[in-house]
Amino acid sequence: MVIDTKKERRLIFFALIVLAIYLSPLFILQENAHIRVHDNLDSNLAWYKVLAKSEEMFGAVNGAIPQIINGQLSRNAFGTEYSVIVWLYALFPTMTAYAFSQALTRIVAFFGMYLLLKKHFLPGERWLILQIGASLAFALTPFWPSGMLSTLGMPLALWAFLNIRNGEGTWKDYLALTIIPLYASIVLGFFFFLSAMGIVWLWDVLRGKGWNLRFLLSIGYMTIIFVMVEYRLVYSFLFFKELNSRDEYFHANLPFWRSVRLFIKNYLLGHTHVMTLHTLLIVPATFIAIYFVYTKKLWRQEKIFAFLFGLNILLSFWYAFWFYEGWLPLTKKFHFMDTFNFARYHFLRPLVIYASFALALKIISLQGINWAKMAKWIIVLQIVFLGLWNDEIIYKDKPTVQEFFAEDLFHEIKEHIGKKQEEYRIASIGIHPAVAQYNGFYTIDTYNNFYPLSYKHQFRKIIEKELAKNKTIRKYFDKWGGRCYIFTAQLGKRYMIKKDSKRHLKNLELNTDVFKEMGGRYIFSAIPIDNAEQNHLMLDKVFVSKTAAWKIYLYKTL
């Protein structure tokens, strides 16, 4: 079949224009852009800057980041120096790096899904619009920014693996398998993807299709590349003997019916780290398609779609029931089941959902002219819907990047204190510690899920009385502890209190003696502390700026 390359190029060019429009606010607005805060501004973006300035980019595997928690945060907690994203933030200003990362990820996502659909799932010029439309939609999904290609690179990797599995592998496939690990995380997607490929290989063997050593070796090859790139993670997992904060992470705590509810919620709405926005259009489309498959007995012809439909349900079920309390006997016996998040097999869902979406639209299109028109409208509406979920729209009520990090305001605070930042330690109340860290302050608080358990227990003494007053934050800190924050019973889990807040902290009870023992000298509070003296604190000065989201009440210890 001769493919109309002109039409193909026109549609690809149109898709890239749409992607460029989608990404344009990041490049145009830069620090005035609105982007995701959770697991982004409140953590990763600050971590990249801290790492770049720490002189620990190539630090030893037993090295530490001196700026955070008194140098007890392992260098390995900030990931590998062989990741492209780390170098983007080391070489460019924050928002330039962020914009480049978004563009790179989405372009690879588009072409990866297009190659996969065109070659393996939806071949044929007839389906060109569906191939490119589904690929564009996939590339517009609001993925977790620091995940990079951890999920959005899976279609490209699957395309390469299927080529090799079918005996059609070329240097391009091995190049893809080599490059992806440099811009993805094994624990945030590819451990689960590679183990799934292993299952596919084993299934082929059990069905009598032979050992297919080339396919098996390609899986091993990509795994080895990941291990080499993520050598810090591997070292920490195998050789770190000191207990860390993940050793007090307990996931199996949901009763049966709450697990069922979580299964339904995840299936219909997705998860914040792998958002697919599939509820309104993709779910109905796939159910319409499965109806036609069932009523017209198309199971053999549409076996790939049927498999993906079932796999999608299974992945949500697995995610939800990973938190079922019935796992407790096993987690007590096998501790790694708590420290490693096996629920993340659901990170396969973006690939599964959008591949099945394309196949569902094909099945619908085959039912007649009107059905075919409806299929095209569904894909157009999905793309429009995803466009409306642009960060600049969704997060318009959140602080801009400039307002969040408030560099001018914190420079003023630094100048007022008048000491070298490494000579004293601070903690924050009502704002994320990442803000202070981004601005060069040395903090005893942090957001990280891999730090010494002994530090967590020592830090807990500072907020012990506050935790006793509030069950929510007590459970949040004790059973997870990734946010090693100065929690207060009054504020609970609110740590983004803007400068227009009228709140006051009343009846605060901190153990300031422990705070000082840990090097703490100043507290950056987003609101005034009414009983500061009872906590051996003194208000030094209040800082406010037009370009900052926060008003900072600077307290120093007595």
PLY file of the C-alpha trace (Angstrom):
ply
format ascii 1.0
element vertex 558
property float x
property float y
property float z
element edge 557
property int vertex1
property int vertex2
end_header
0.00 0.00 0.00
1.37 3.42 -1.00
1.20 5.91 1.83
0.28 9.53 1.08
3.41 11.04 2.62
2.25 14.60 1.92
-0.89 14.09 3.96
1.11 12.39 6.69
3.57 15.28 6.84
0.78 17.86 6.89
-0.92 16.14 9.80
2.34 15.72 11.72
3.17 19.39 11.12
-0.29 20.35 12.38
0.19 18.21 15.49
3.55 19.88 16.19
1.93 23.31 15.80
-0.67 22.31 18.39
2.11 21.15 20.72
3.97 24.44 20.18
0.84 26.44 21.07
0.31 24.29 24.15
3.91 24.85 25.29
4.08 28.53 24.35
3.10 29.97 27.79
6.19 28.35 29.32
8.54 29.93 26.77
6.78 33.30 26.63
5.92 33.87 30.29
8.94 32.11 31.81
8.92 32.91 35.57
5.50 34.52 35.24
4.03 31.20 34.17
1.73 29.13 36.37
2.79 25.52 36.79
2.09 22.57 39.04
3.05 23.02 42.70
2.59 19.51 44.14
5.70 17.38 43.65
7.09 20.05 41.37
7.58 23.60 42.68
7.44 22.31 46.26
10.26 19.84 45.68
11.96 18.84 42.44
12.67 22.27 40.98
14.34 23.34 44.22
16.26 20.04 44.42
17.78 20.56 40.97
19.00 24.03 41.94
20.34 22.88 45.31
22.18 20.00 43.62
23.68 22.25 40.96
25.04 24.64 43.63
26.15 21.95 46.07
29.32 20.92 44.22
28.02 17.37 44.75
26.86 16.71 41.19
29.49 13.98 40.91
29.66 13.40 44.65
30.52 10.02 46.11
27.77 7.44 46.64
28.15 7.99 50.38
28.23 11.77 49.99
25.64 14.21 51.30
23.91 17.49 50.43
25.16 19.97 53.08
22.34 22.51 52.62
19.56 20.20 53.78
18.93 18.59 57.21
22.42 19.25 58.50
24.12 17.32 55.73
22.27 14.10 56.55
20.46 13.99 53.22
22.27 11.53 50.99
23.57 12.75 47.64
21.84 9.70 46.19
18.45 11.11 47.18
18.77 13.67 44.37
19.25 11.14 41.63
21.90 10.46 39.06
24.17 12.96 37.34
23.67 10.98 34.14
20.10 12.21 33.76
19.56 14.89 31.12
17.03 16.71 33.30
19.65 17.32 36.00
21.92 18.95 33.43
19.13 21.07 31.97
18.64 22.68 35.36
22.39 22.96 35.93
22.97 24.73 32.60
19.86 26.89 32.18
17.65 29.14 34.32
14.86 27.22 36.03
12.01 28.03 33.67
14.11 27.69 30.53
15.08 24.21 31.68
11.47 23.44 32.60
10.17 24.55 29.20
12.84 22.55 27.32
12.04 19.48 29.43
8.33 19.76 28.72
8.94 20.20 25.00
11.38 17.30 24.75
9.11 14.94 26.68
5.98 15.77 24.69
7.69 15.56 21.30
9.14 12.13 22.12
5.73 11.06 23.47
4.02 12.09 20.23
6.44 10.37 17.86
6.75 7.31 20.09
3.01 6.71 20.16
2.70 7.47 16.46
5.38 4.92 15.55
3.76 2.33 17.84
0.27 2.77 16.40
1.43 3.03 12.80
3.59 -0.10 12.91
1.97 -2.42 15.43
-1.49 -1.47 16.72
-3.23 0.51 14.00
-1.39 0.02 10.69
-2.69 1.38 7.42
-3.10 4.79 5.77
-6.83 4.57 6.38
-6.24 5.19 10.06
-3.76 8.06 9.67
-6.01 10.62 11.38
-6.59 8.28 14.32
-2.89 7.46 14.56
-1.83 11.09 14.70
-4.84 12.28 16.70
-4.39 9.69 19.45
-0.64 10.37 19.52
-1.19 14.10 19.87
-3.71 13.53 22.63
-1.26 11.27 24.44
1.47 13.92 24.15
-0.83 16.55 25.70
-1.55 14.58 28.87
-0.59 16.46 32.08
2.22 14.11 33.08
4.29 14.58 36.23
7.05 16.98 35.04
10.04 15.36 36.76
8.90 11.95 35.54
10.18 12.94 32.10
9.89 9.92 29.81
9.20 7.52 32.68
5.67 7.05 31.36
5.53 9.10 28.16
8.55 7.27 26.75
6.90 3.86 27.04
5.30 3.86 23.56
8.68 4.48 21.93
10.26 1.70 24.00
7.38 -0.68 23.19
7.71 0.10 19.49
11.39 -0.82 19.66
10.79 -4.00 21.68
8.01 -5.21 19.38
10.24 -4.64 16.35
12.96 -6.74 17.98
10.45 -9.36 19.13
9.20 -9.74 15.53
12.74 -10.13 14.18
12.69 -6.68 12.54
15.00 -4.86 14.95
17.45 -2.29 13.57
19.98 0.11 15.06
17.14 2.64 15.54
15.42 0.34 18.03
18.58 -0.17 20.06
19.29 3.56 19.93
15.85 4.22 21.46
16.49 1.64 24.19
19.85 3.31 24.91
18.68 6.93 25.01
15.43 6.62 26.99
17.18 5.66 30.28
19.05 8.98 30.13
15.73 10.80 30.43
13.55 8.51 32.51
13.43 6.88 35.93
13.41 3.15 36.50
11.44 3.40 39.76
8.91 5.85 38.32
7.89 3.73 35.38
10.43 1.56 33.64
10.93 -1.10 36.32
7.27 -1.93 35.78
7.48 -1.62 32.00
10.56 -3.84 31.73
9.08 -6.47 34.01
5.95 -6.39 31.82
8.18 -6.99 28.77
9.66 -9.94 30.64
6.17 -11.34 31.11
5.52 -10.94 27.37
8.73 -12.85 26.59
7.79 -15.62 29.03
4.28 -15.82 27.56
5.77 -16.32 24.11
7.94 -19.14 25.46
5.00 -20.85 27.16
3.00 -20.65 23.92
5.76 -22.51 22.09
7.09 -19.57 20.09
10.68 -20.28 21.03
13.17 -18.59 23.30
13.60 -15.48 21.12
16.96 -14.66 22.67
17.22 -11.40 20.74
14.08 -10.12 22.45
15.22 -11.36 25.86
18.68 -9.81 25.45
17.15 -6.47 24.40
15.15 -6.41 27.65
18.33 -7.22 29.54
20.23 -4.56 27.59
17.84 -1.75 28.51
17.79 -2.96 32.12
21.59 -2.81 32.26
21.59 0.73 30.82
19.12 1.79 33.50
21.21 0.15 36.24
24.31 1.97 35.00
22.53 5.32 34.82
20.76 4.83 38.16
23.81 3.41 39.93
23.18 5.64 42.96
19.73 4.17 43.46
21.06 0.63 43.07
23.86 1.32 45.56
21.43 2.78 48.10
19.07 -0.17 47.75
21.77 -2.81 48.09
24.34 -1.31 50.43
22.74 1.37 52.63
22.25 -0.33 55.99
21.11 2.70 58.00
17.34 2.81 58.49
15.72 5.58 56.46
12.36 7.32 56.40
10.89 4.74 54.01
11.31 2.13 56.73
8.33 3.74 58.48
6.18 3.88 55.37
3.19 1.57 55.77
0.94 1.26 52.75
-1.39 -1.62 53.63
-4.04 0.21 55.66
-7.28 0.30 53.66
-10.27 -1.91 54.48
-11.80 -3.92 51.66
-14.58 -1.54 50.63
-12.31 1.49 50.67
-9.99 -0.43 48.36
-12.95 -1.11 46.06
-13.79 2.60 46.10
-10.17 3.48 45.31
-10.25 1.00 42.40
-13.29 2.71 40.89
-11.82 6.16 41.49
-8.50 5.25 39.90
-10.14 3.58 36.93
-12.39 6.54 36.20
-10.24 9.49 37.28
-6.64 8.31 37.19
-3.77 9.35 39.47
-2.07 12.70 39.96
1.33 11.45 38.77
-0.01 9.83 35.60
-3.02 11.95 34.72
-4.69 10.87 31.49
-7.96 12.86 31.58
-9.80 9.92 30.10
-13.04 10.09 32.06
-15.38 12.13 29.84
-14.55 10.82 26.38
-12.13 7.90 26.40
-14.02 5.74 28.91
-17.33 6.00 26.95
-15.49 5.37 23.67
-13.81 2.22 24.95
-17.08 0.92 26.40
-18.87 1.54 23.10
-16.09 -0.33 21.34
-16.15 -3.27 23.75
-19.94 -3.44 23.24
-19.43 -3.87 19.49
-16.68 -6.42 20.08
-19.01 -8.40 22.36
-22.20 -8.20 20.32
-20.52 -8.87 16.96
-18.13 -11.48 18.37
-15.01 -9.65 17.22
-12.75 -11.03 19.95
-10.34 -12.66 17.52
-10.09 -9.65 15.19
-9.79 -7.16 18.06
-7.79 -9.22 20.51
-5.26 -6.43 21.13
-8.01 -4.00 22.06
-9.74 -6.56 24.26
-6.44 -7.31 25.99
-5.72 -3.61 26.62
-9.28 -3.07 27.86
-8.88 -5.84 30.42
-5.33 -4.77 31.33
-6.53 -1.26 32.10
-9.05 -2.62 34.59
-6.45 -4.97 36.09
-3.92 -2.16 36.59
-6.43 -0.04 38.50
-7.43 -3.04 40.56
-3.79 -3.78 41.39
-3.14 -0.15 42.33
-6.11 0.05 44.68
-5.62 -3.31 46.35
-1.92 -2.73 46.92
-3.18 -0.56 49.80
-5.56 -3.25 51.11
-4.89 -4.16 54.74
-4.91 -7.83 53.82
-1.27 -7.43 52.74
-0.17 -6.75 56.32
1.01 -10.28 57.19
3.23 -10.31 54.09
4.56 -6.77 54.57
5.61 -7.67 58.11
7.48 -10.68 56.79
8.92 -9.06 53.66
9.86 -5.49 54.52
10.72 -4.53 50.92
6.99 -4.64 50.15
6.66 -1.46 52.21
9.82 0.29 51.04
9.23 -0.32 47.31
5.97 0.92 45.79
4.71 -1.95 43.66
1.43 -0.08 43.17
3.22 1.83 40.42
2.38 -0.81 37.86
-0.51 1.57 37.23
2.12 3.88 35.64
1.58 1.69 32.56
-1.93 3.09 32.24
-1.23 6.18 30.07
0.22 3.90 27.37
-2.59 1.38 27.77
-5.38 3.97 27.84
-4.31 5.92 24.75
-3.41 2.85 22.69
-6.80 1.33 23.51
-8.40 4.71 22.74
-7.01 4.65 19.21
-8.17 1.06 18.72
-11.60 1.85 20.15
-12.05 4.68 17.64
-11.10 2.32 14.83
-13.75 -0.19 15.95
-16.35 2.58 16.21
-15.39 3.92 12.74
-16.02 0.51 11.17
-19.67 0.58 12.21
-20.74 3.02 9.48
-20.30 6.54 8.14
-21.99 8.29 11.07
-20.00 6.25 13.56
-16.80 7.17 11.71
-17.69 10.86 11.92
-18.39 10.49 15.62
-15.00 8.82 16.16
-13.22 11.78 14.56
-15.20 14.23 16.67
-14.33 12.30 19.83
-10.62 12.60 19.13
-10.93 16.31 18.31
-12.87 16.94 21.51
-10.31 14.97 23.55
-7.50 17.12 22.15
-9.46 20.31 22.90
-10.25 19.06 26.40
-6.58 18.32 27.05
-5.70 21.78 25.75
-8.05 23.33 28.30
-6.05 21.54 31.00
-2.98 23.57 30.16
-1.10 24.50 33.34
-1.62 28.19 32.65
-5.38 27.61 32.89
-5.56 24.95 35.61
-3.13 26.66 38.01
-4.10 30.28 37.31
-5.13 30.73 40.96
-1.79 29.43 42.23
1.34 31.58 42.58
3.47 32.07 39.49
6.97 30.60 39.60
8.36 34.04 40.44
5.80 34.57 43.21
6.40 31.10 44.60
10.17 31.27 44.93
10.08 35.00 45.79
13.81 35.50 45.24
13.77 39.26 45.90
11.97 38.78 49.21
14.32 36.07 50.44
17.36 38.03 49.31
16.12 40.82 51.57
15.78 38.36 54.46
19.28 37.02 53.84
20.71 40.55 53.85
18.82 41.40 57.03
20.17 38.36 58.89
23.61 39.39 57.71
25.41 36.07 58.16
26.64 33.51 55.71
23.77 31.13 55.04
25.82 28.07 56.00
26.35 29.51 59.50
22.77 29.03 60.68
19.73 26.80 60.05
16.10 27.72 59.48
12.72 26.01 59.28
9.44 27.15 57.76
5.85 27.24 58.97
3.02 27.62 56.49
5.25 27.51 53.41
7.22 24.71 51.77
10.88 24.36 52.85
11.71 24.18 49.14
11.19 27.95 48.91
13.95 28.65 51.43
16.17 25.94 49.94
15.79 27.40 46.45
17.01 30.70 47.88
20.12 29.17 49.39
19.06 28.82 53.04
20.20 25.82 55.04
17.11 24.07 56.38
16.46 21.49 59.06
13.13 20.68 57.40
12.73 19.03 54.02
10.50 17.19 51.60
12.19 13.94 50.72
11.32 10.28 51.19
14.86 9.01 51.67
16.61 10.44 54.72
17.84 8.89 58.00
15.10 7.54 60.24
17.06 8.77 63.26
16.75 12.32 61.91
13.00 11.93 61.53
12.69 10.79 65.14
14.84 13.67 66.38
12.87 16.20 64.33
9.61 14.74 65.65
10.50 15.94 69.14
10.17 19.54 67.91
6.55 19.04 66.87
5.61 16.25 69.27
2.97 18.25 71.16
1.46 19.58 67.93
1.18 16.07 66.48
-0.54 14.90 69.65
-3.33 17.44 69.05
-4.07 16.48 65.44
-4.56 12.86 64.31
-4.30 13.71 60.61
-0.84 15.22 60.74
0.31 12.66 63.31
-0.59 9.79 60.97
0.81 11.68 57.97
4.17 12.25 59.65
4.53 8.96 61.51
3.37 6.59 58.78
5.07 8.37 55.91
7.22 11.32 56.94
8.28 12.38 53.47
7.34 15.91 54.47
9.61 16.54 57.44
7.86 19.86 58.17
7.12 21.99 61.22
3.51 20.81 61.33
1.04 22.56 63.61
-2.29 21.26 64.84
-4.01 24.47 63.78
-2.77 24.54 60.19
-2.74 20.78 59.64
-1.53 19.98 56.11
-1.78 23.58 54.91
1.63 24.80 53.89
0.92 27.39 51.21
-0.49 30.31 53.17
-0.39 33.45 51.03
0.37 36.96 52.20
-3.29 38.06 52.26
-4.12 35.50 54.99
-5.66 36.85 58.20
-4.75 33.76 60.21
-2.73 33.79 63.41
-1.04 30.83 65.04
-2.46 30.41 68.52
-1.42 28.01 71.28
1.62 26.83 69.35
3.76 24.33 71.28
7.19 23.66 69.81
10.18 22.15 71.55
12.54 25.01 70.76
15.35 23.40 72.74
15.49 20.51 70.27
15.14 22.98 67.42
18.27 24.78 68.65
20.10 21.50 69.27
19.59 20.72 65.58
21.11 24.10 64.65
17.83 25.95 64.20
18.11 29.71 64.73
15.31 31.22 62.65
11.76 30.32 61.69
10.16 31.65 58.51
6.46 31.76 59.33
3.77 32.66 56.81
1.55 33.97 59.61
2.15 35.63 62.98
2.67 33.44 66.07
0.63 34.92 68.93
2.45 33.06 71.70
5.94 33.33 70.27
7.54 34.13 73.64
6.14 30.95 75.21
8.01 29.08 72.46
11.21 31.04 73.17
10.88 32.88 69.88
11.08 36.59 69.14
9.67 38.38 66.10
12.60 40.01 64.35
10.99 41.56 61.29
8.13 41.15 58.80
8.96 40.94 55.10
6.55 41.51 52.23
6.97 42.13 48.51
4.75 42.82 45.51
6.44 40.00 43.57
6.13 37.40 46.35
3.17 35.21 47.23
4.17 35.15 50.90
4.52 37.49 53.83
7.35 36.20 55.99
7.41 36.70 59.74
11.04 36.18 60.72
11.35 34.69 64.21
14.65 34.03 65.93
15.28 31.84 68.93
15.86 33.40 72.35
0 1
1 2
2 3
3 4
4 5
5 6
6 7
7 8
8 9
9 10
10 11
11 12
12 13
13 14
14 15
15 16
16 17
17 18
18 19
19 20
20 21
21 22
22 23
23 24
24 25
25 26
26 27
27 28
28 29
29 30
30 31
31 32
32 33
33 34
34 35
35 36
36 37
37 38
38 39
39 40
40 41
41 42
42 43
43 44
44 45
45 46
46 47
47 48
48 49
49 50
50 51
51 52
52 53
53 54
54 55
55 56
56 57
57 58
58 59
59 60
60 61
61 62
62 63
63 64
64 65
65 66
66 67
67 68
68 69
69 70
70 71
71 72
72 73
73 74
74 75
75 76
76 77
77 78
78 79
79 80
80 81
81 82
82 83
83 84
84 85
85 86
86 87
87 88
88 89
89 90
90 91
91 92
92 93
93 94
94 95
95 96
96 97
97 98
98 99
99 100
100 101
101 102
102 103
103 104
104 105
105 106
106 107
107 108
108 109
109 110
110 111
111 112
112 113
113 114
114 115
115 116
116 117
117 118
118 119
119 120
120 121
121 122
122 123
123 124
124 125
125 126
126 127
127 128
128 129
129 130
130 131
131 132
132 133
133 134
134 135
135 136
136 137
137 138
138 139
139 140
140 141
141 142
142 143
143 144
144 145
145 146
146 147
147 148
148 149
149 150
150 151
151 152
152 153
153 154
154 155
155 156
156 157
157 158
158 159
159 160
160 161
161 162
162 163
163 164
164 165
165 166
166 167
167 168
168 169
169 170
170 171
171 172
172 173
173 174
174 175
175 176
176 177
177 178
178 179
179 180
180 181
181 182
182 183
183 184
184 185
185 186
186 187
187 188
188 189
189 190
190 191
191 192
192 193
193 194
194 195
195 196
196 197
197 198
198 199
199 200
200 201
201 202
202 203
203 204
204 205
205 206
206 207
207 208
208 209
209 210
210 211
211 212
212 213
213 214
214 215
215 216
216 217
217 218
218 219
219 220
220 221
221 222
222 223
223 224
224 225
225 226
226 227
227 228
228 229
229 230
230 231
231 232
232 233
233 234
234 235
235 236
236 237
237 238
238 239
239 240
240 241
241 242
242 243
243 244
244 245
245 246
246 247
247 248
248 249
249 250
250 251
251 252
252 253
253 254
254 255
255 256
256 257
257 258
258 259
259 260
260 261
261 262
262 263
263 264
264 265
265 266
266 267
267 268
268 269
269 270
270 271
271 272
272 273
273 274
274 275
275 276
276 277
277 278
278 279
279 280
280 281
281 282
282 283
283 284
284 285
285 286
286 287
287 288
288 289
289 290
290 291
291 292
292 293
293 294
294 295
295 296
296 297
297 298
298 299
299 300
300 301
301 302
302 303
303 304
304 305
305 306
306 307
307 308
308 309
309 310
310 311
311 312
312 313
313 314
314 315
315 316
316 317
317 318
318 319
319 320
320 321
321 322
322 323
323 324
324 325
325 326
326 327
327 328
328 329
329 330
330 331
331 332
332 333
333 334
334 335
335 336
336 337
337 338
338 339
339 340
340 341
341 342
342 343
343 344
344 345
345 346
346 347
347 348
348 349
349 350
350 351
351 352
352 353
353 354
354 355
355 356
356 357
357 358
358 359
359 360
360 361
361 362
362 363
363 364
364 365
365 366
366 367
367 368
368 369
369 370
370 371
371 372
372 373
373 374
374 375
375 376
376 377
377 378
378 379
379 380
380 381
381 382
382 383
383 384
384 385
385 386
386 387
387 388
388 389
389 390
390 391
391 392
392 393
393 394
394 395
395 396
396 397
397 398
398 399
399 400
400 401
401 402
402 403
403 404
404 405
405 406
406 407
407 408
408 409
409 410
410 411
411 412
412 413
413 414
414 415
415 416
416 417
417 418
418 419
419 420
420 421
421 422
422 423
423 424
424 425
425 426
426 427
427 428
428 429
429 430
430 431
431 432
432 433
433 434
434 435
435 436
436 437
437 438
438 439
439 440
440 441
441 442
442 443
443 444
444 445
445 446
446 447
447 448
448 449
449 450
450 451
451 452
452 453
453 454
454 455
455 456
456 457
457 458
458 459
459 460
460 461
461 462
462 463
463 464
464 465
465 466
466 467
467 468
468 469
469 470
470 471
471 472
472 473
473 474
474 475
475 476
476 477
477 478
478 479
479 480
480 481
481 482
482 483
483 484
484 485
485 486
486 487
487 488
488 489
489 490
490 491
491 492
492 493
493 494
494 495
495 496
496 497
497 498
498 499
499 500
500 501
501 502
502 503
503 504
504 505
505 506
506 507
507 508
508 509
509 510
510 511
511 512
512 513
513 514
514 515
515 516
516 517
517 518
518 519
519 520
520 521
521 522
522 523
523 524
524 525
525 526
526 527
527 528
528 529
529 530
530 531
531 532
532 533
533 534
534 535
535 536
536 537
537 538
538 539
539 540
540 541
541 542
542 543
543 544
544 545
545 546
546 547
547 548
548 549
549 550
550 551
551 552
552 553
553 554
554 555
555 556
556 557
